[in-house]
Amino acid sequence: MVVDLLLVGFGNVARRFVRLLDERAERLRHDHDLTWRVIGIATRRHGAACALDGLDVARALELVEAGDSLDALAAPPDARVLPGAASRDQPELSCRRTPASSQGLSWIPASAGMTAGLDSGLRRNDKGAEADTGISTAFIRRTIEDARRRDPARPIIMVETTLLDIERGQPAVAHVRAALECGADVVTANKGPVAFAARELLDLAARHHRAFLFEGAVMDGIPIFNLVRETLPAVSITGFRGVVNSTTNHIITAMEEGREFDAALAEMQEAGIAEADASFDVDGWDAAAKTAALVNVLMGGSVTPHAIDRTGIGRLTGVAVRDAVARNRRVRLVASARLQDGRPVGRVAPEELPSADLLAALTGQQNALVLQTDLLGEIGIVQRGSGLTTTAYALLGDLVAVRRQLSTGATAQDRRDAKMGPAGHRS
Ligand SMILES: NC(=O)c1ccc[n+]([C@@H]2O[C@H](COP(=O)([O-])OP(=O)(O)OC[C@H]3O[C@@H](n4cnc5c(N)ncnc54)[C@H](OP(=O)(O)O)[C@@H]3O)[C@@H](O)[C@H]2O)c1
């Protein structure tokens, strides 16, 4: 089966993902009858392009990695303008025909550029999804609609890897909503959609009989959401505790060894592991977004990262961390949730743990999650290695899961509904 991929975000993760697909092409074809074409790529500063016969992905990689625009994938523009986009309130898109195909169209941001269009959209309206995301949502809708018109039978999967927005999860939430409404399946490594709108998007996916999968949102490709969804039928998750942020764990364990906070943070920034804005990690926002995602998906909650009781590691001192070690204890930034009056309540805070605790043994970039269940006691999942490949693998694994669902006709949401009830509450 050939699937069409629409890549929204073409940064480190998405580029590793397309290379990983290439590296595993034979296995995917042989074991899963899965081959693909990339029909669209959207970025913020490098333009966007689509070609319904398939884009030249190798060329797209070259262009973006050289800091160039995807415009070079397309021939000079013809006169058409994306309907509905070129108004005073909407950023303008011009339509270009790709040299590769007389049928293929390439939607490229016009002179205003994607950044300007998107930012002005965000300032204009904090409610309407279409206005929020302007050009990128219009691109998603138009590409999917064109592809479906051309070949209604061919599956389209949007791969969303834009950046996490900790205020509202946008524009990713609107990207996912648009793709599902237009009939595409969605896989994402972005925490935003599940941290801010899991219930809405899972229900939307179920209504449209589409998949919405997000394994990369927590602990990369290590099975968490799919472990529960696929292998724990009739089990309820009653709580969890984990170390889910690599940067802060690296800083804390460096301080245990007598090194400075700032130097350890700089190492994570240099390695490209810390978030672009390091306060996301240090202040616990990344862990809070993951906690919200876990609460929403595994415990039937409906929270955002702002509802998580959050304390970062900014006030931790080397003296306090080493004092804990001297008493055979360890400080770790723990993300957790428990049921309070039947409702899940999440928390992120540094905790002092006995050294025999599974979480206390995690050093450097290691992560772990302990799920508390009603039937199986505690289930611990440990991640000892992480990086771009593990995140890219999460997308690949989700892609194969969508492929399987396309064969059986049962979406993950159908199975989730069977397990959790249509509103996401566990029965
Ligand atoms: N890196 C990791 O190890 C890792 C691990 C787990 C999860 N994640 C998550 O994966 C996602 C991607 O991470 P990354 O490291 O690949 O980030 P990145 O290298 O900064 O790439 C982000 C991509 O999104 C594009 N973009 C941003 N806003 C956009 C918009 N409104 N419309 C279209 N494209 C937009 C950017 O375009 P420009 O380049 O043109 O600005 C860029 O191509 C993030 O949500 C991150 O939290 C990353």
The ligand as an SDF file (V2000), in Angstrom:
LIG
                    3D

 48 52  0  0  0  0  0  0  0  0999 V2000
   14.2130   17.0090   19.1760 N   0  0  0  0  0  0  0  0  0  0  0  0
   13.8500   16.0070   19.9520 C   0  0  0  0  0  0  0  0  0  0  0  0
   14.6770   15.1900   20.3670 O   0  0  0  0  0  0  0  0  0  0  0  0
   12.4060   15.8120   20.3120 C   0  0  0  0  0  0  0  0  0  0  0  0
   12.0250   14.7620   21.1530 C   0  0  0  0  0  0  0  0  0  0  0  0
   10.6710   14.5440   21.4340 C   0  0  0  0  0  0  0  0  0  0  0  0
    9.7190   15.4090   20.9020 C   0  0  0  0  0  0  0  0  0  0  0  0
   10.1290   16.4600   20.1160 N   0  0  0  0  0  0  0  0  0  0  0  0
    9.0980   17.3660   19.5840 C   0  0  0  0  0  0  0  0  0  0  0  0
    9.1000   17.2570   18.1550 O   0  0  0  0  0  0  0  0  0  0  0  0
    8.7470   18.5180   17.5810 C   0  0  0  0  0  0  0  0  0  0  0  0
    9.8150   18.9030   16.5610 C   0  0  0  0  0  0  0  0  0  0  0  0
   11.0880   19.0220   17.2010 O   0  0  0  0  0  0  0  0  0  0  0  0
   12.3680   19.4060   16.3290 P   0  0  0  0  0  0  0  0  0  0  0  0
   13.5370   19.1370   17.2050 O   0  0  0  0  0  0  0  0  0  0  0  0
   12.2660   18.7830   14.9940 O   0  0  0  0  0  0  0  0  0  0  0  0
   12.1630   21.0020   16.1840 O   0  0  0  0  0  0  0  0  0  0  0  0
   12.8180   21.9430   15.0660 P   0  0  0  0  0  0  0  0  0  0  0  0
   14.0680   21.3510   14.5400 O   0  0  0  0  0  0  0  0  0  0  0  0
   12.8570   23.3180   15.6410 O   0  0  0  0  0  0  0  0  0  0  0  0
   11.7380   21.9040   13.8750 O   0  0  0  0  0  0  0  0  0  0  0  0
   10.4660   22.4890   13.9910 C   0  0  0  0  0  0  0  0  0  0  0  0
    9.8810   22.5790   12.5960 C   0  0  0  0  0  0  0  0  0  0  0  0
    8.5710   23.1300   12.6660 O   0  0  0  0  0  0  0  0  0  0  0  0
    8.4600   24.1900   11.7020 C   0  0  0  0  0  0  0  0  0  0  0  0
    7.4130   25.1020   12.1300 N   0  0  0  0  0  0  0  0  0  0  0  0
    7.3320   25.8390   13.2530 C   0  0  0  0  0  0  0  0  0  0  0  0
    6.1580   26.4760   13.2940 N   0  0  0  0  0  0  0  0  0  0  0  0
    5.4830   26.1300   12.1710 C   0  0  0  0  0  0  0  0  0  0  0  0
    4.2110   26.4520   11.6250 C   0  0  0  0  0  0  0  0  0  0  0  0
    3.3940   27.2570   12.2610 N   0  0  0  0  0  0  0  0  0  0  0  0
    3.8460   25.9110   10.4470 N   0  0  0  0  0  0  0  0  0  0  0  0
    4.6670   25.0660    9.7730 C   0  0  0  0  0  0  0  0  0  0  0  0
    5.8800   24.7150   10.2530 N   0  0  0  0  0  0  0  0  0  0  0  0
    6.2720   25.2500   11.4210 C   0  0  0  0  0  0  0  0  0  0  0  0
    9.8410   24.7960   11.6600 C   0  0  0  0  0  0  0  0  0  0  0  0
   10.0420   25.5440   10.4910 O   0  0  0  0  0  0  0  0  0  0  0  0
   11.3430   26.4890   10.3330 P   0  0  0  0  0  0  0  0  0  0  0  0
   12.5600   25.6180   10.4910 O   0  0  0  0  0  0  0  0  0  0  0  0
   11.2180   27.0310    8.9580 O   0  0  0  0  0  0  0  0  0  0  0  0
   11.2590   27.4810   11.4510 O   0  0  0  0  0  0  0  0  0  0  0  0
   10.6720   23.5050   11.6570 C   0  0  0  0  0  0  0  0  0  0  0  0
   10.6740   22.9430   10.3610 O   0  0  0  0  0  0  0  0  0  0  0  0
    8.6110   19.5010   18.7510 C   0  0  0  0  0  0  0  0  0  0  0  0
    7.2520   19.6270   19.0890 O   0  0  0  0  0  0  0  0  0  0  0  0
    9.3830   18.8420   19.8680 C   0  0  0  0  0  0  0  0  0  0  0  0
    8.9230   19.2050   21.1680 O   0  0  0  0  0  0  0  0  0  0  0  0
   11.4150   16.6820   19.8010 C   0  0  0  0  0  0  0  0  0  0  0  0
  1  2  1  0
  2  3  2  0
  2  4  1  0
  4  5  1  0
  4 48  2  0
  5  6  2  0
  6  7  1  0
  7  8  2  0
  8  9  1  0
  8 48  1  0
  9 10  1  0
  9 46  1  0
 10 11  1  0
 11 12  1  0
 11 44  1  0
 12 13  1  0
 13 14  1  0
 14 15  2  0
 14 16  1  0
 14 17  1  0
 17 18  1  0
 18 19  2  0
 18 20  1  0
 18 21  1  0
 21 22  1  0
 22 23  1  0
 23 24  1  0
 23 42  1  0
 24 25  1  0
 25 26  1  0
 25 36  1  0
 26 27  1  0
 26 35  1  0
 27 28  2  0
 28 29  1  0
 29 30  1  0
 29 35  2  0
 30 31  1  0
 30 32  2  0
 32 33  1  0
 33 34  2  0
 34 35  1  0
 36 37  1  0
 36 42  1  0
 37 38  1  0
 38 39  2  0
 38 40  1  0
 38 41  1  0
 42 43  1  0
 44 45  1  0
 44 46  1  0
 46 47  1  0
M  CHG  2   8   1  16  -1
M  END
$$$$
